[in-house]
Amino acid sequence: MLSKVDLLPLLTLVSMAAEKVTEEEIHNLRRIYEVLLRDAADVYADIEEGIEAFAAAAVVLTAMVAYVLFMQVTTYRLLPPATLLQWMGHIAAVPAYVVLAYVAFRWYRRFFFMRRKYRELLKIAKEVKARQ
């Protein structure tokens, strides 16, 4: 009896045949499924590490933005800008903070999206690891 994992490529190929997909595309998909089945543990580990990397990068970037913003506000309060160049530096830093905060926000969103998208895969992999 075939398992769900064995049936997935077969069902995909049948549905693609109904759409009149070329033999070359079917052959390429078959090769992709073979590689995914063979390297499933590595693919899982890469996905898990990728998800955690987005979270770590977002946290580090947020901490950097907060620290530099704190330093700028502290410097502004203790040593107010006296020259035009100093004022320009303080003003020019604001768009940089906005851009960095936006990038951090995007990375947080990507982390939560990927975690939600691969939740079932991660759950199954943890169950398999627990059985071993």
C-alpha positions in Angstrom: 0.0 0.0 0.0 1.3 3.5 -0.9 1.7 6.1 1.8 0.6 9.7 1.5 4.2 10.7 0.7 4.3 8.2 -2.2 0.9 9.3 -3.5 1.8 13.0 -3.6 4.0 12.9 -6.6 1.6 10.5 -8.4 -1.4 12.7 -7.7 0.6 15.8 -8.9 1.6 14.0 -12.1 -2.0 12.9 -12.7 -3.3 16.4 -12.2 -0.6 17.8 -14.5 -1.4 15.2 -17.1 -5.0 16.5 -17.2 -3.5 20.0 -17.9 -1.4 18.6 -20.8 2.0 19.1 -19.3 5.0 18.0 -21.3 6.9 14.9 -20.6 10.0 17.0 -19.8 8.1 18.9 -17.1 6.9 15.6 -15.6 10.4 14.2 -15.7 11.8 17.3 -14.0 9.1 17.1 -11.2 9.8 13.5 -10.7 13.5 14.3 -10.2 12.6 17.1 -7.8 10.4 14.8 -5.7 13.2 12.1 -5.6 15.7 14.7 -4.3 13.2 16.0 -1.7 12.5 12.5 -0.5 16.1 11.6 -0.4 17.2 14.8 1.4 14.1 15.4 3.5 16.1 15.7 6.8 18.5 18.2 5.4 15.6 20.2 3.8 13.8 20.3 7.2 17.0 21.4 9.0 17.5 24.2 6.4 13.9 25.4 6.7 14.1 25.4 10.5 17.4 27.2 10.6 16.2 29.7 8.0 13.1 30.5 10.1 15.2 31.1 13.2 17.7 33.2 11.2 15.0 35.6 10.2 14.0 36.0 13.8 17.5 36.4 15.0 18.3 39.0 12.3 15.2 40.9 13.1 16.0 41.0 16.8 19.6 42.1 16.2 18.5 44.8 13.8 15.9 46.1 16.2 18.4 46.2 19.0 20.8 48.1 16.7 18.2 50.7 15.7 17.1 51.1 19.4 20.7 51.6 20.5 21.7 54.1 17.9 18.4 56.0 18.3 19.1 56.1 22.1 22.6 57.3 21.5 21.4 60.0 19.1 18.7 61.3 21.5 21.2 61.2 24.4 23.8 63.1 22.4 21.2 65.6 21.2 20.0 66.2 24.8 23.6 66.5 26.3 25.3 68.2 23.3 22.8 70.0 21.1 23.9 70.4 17.5 25.6 73.8 17.1 26.6 73.8 13.5 24.7 73.2 10.3 26.7 70.0 9.6 25.7 68.6 13.0 22.0 69.5 12.4 22.2 67.8 9.0 23.6 64.6 10.6 20.8 64.5 13.1 18.2 65.1 10.4 19.7 62.7 7.9 19.8 59.9 10.5 16.0 59.8 10.8 15.3 58.3 7.3 18.1 55.7 8.1 16.2 54.7 11.2 13.0 54.5 9.3 14.6 52.2 6.7 16.2 50.0 9.2 13.0 49.7 11.3 11.1 48.8 8.1 13.6 46.1 7.2 13.4 44.7 10.8 9.6 44.8 10.5 9.7 42.9 7.2 12.0 40.3 8.7 9.7 39.8 11.7 6.8 39.4 9.3 8.8 36.9 7.2 9.6 34.9 10.4 6.0 34.7 11.5 4.8 33.9 7.9 7.3 31.1 7.5 6.7 29.7 11.0 2.9 29.6 10.2 3.5 28.2 6.7 5.7 25.4 7.8 4.0 24.7 11.2 2.7 21.3 10.1 6.1 20.3 8.7 7.9 21.3 11.9 5.3 19.5 14.0 5.7 16.3 12.1 9.5 16.5 12.1 9.5 17.0 15.9 7.2 14.0 16.3 9.6 11.9 14.2 12.6 13.1 16.2 10.8 12.2 19.5 10.2 8.6 18.2 13.9 8.1 17.4 
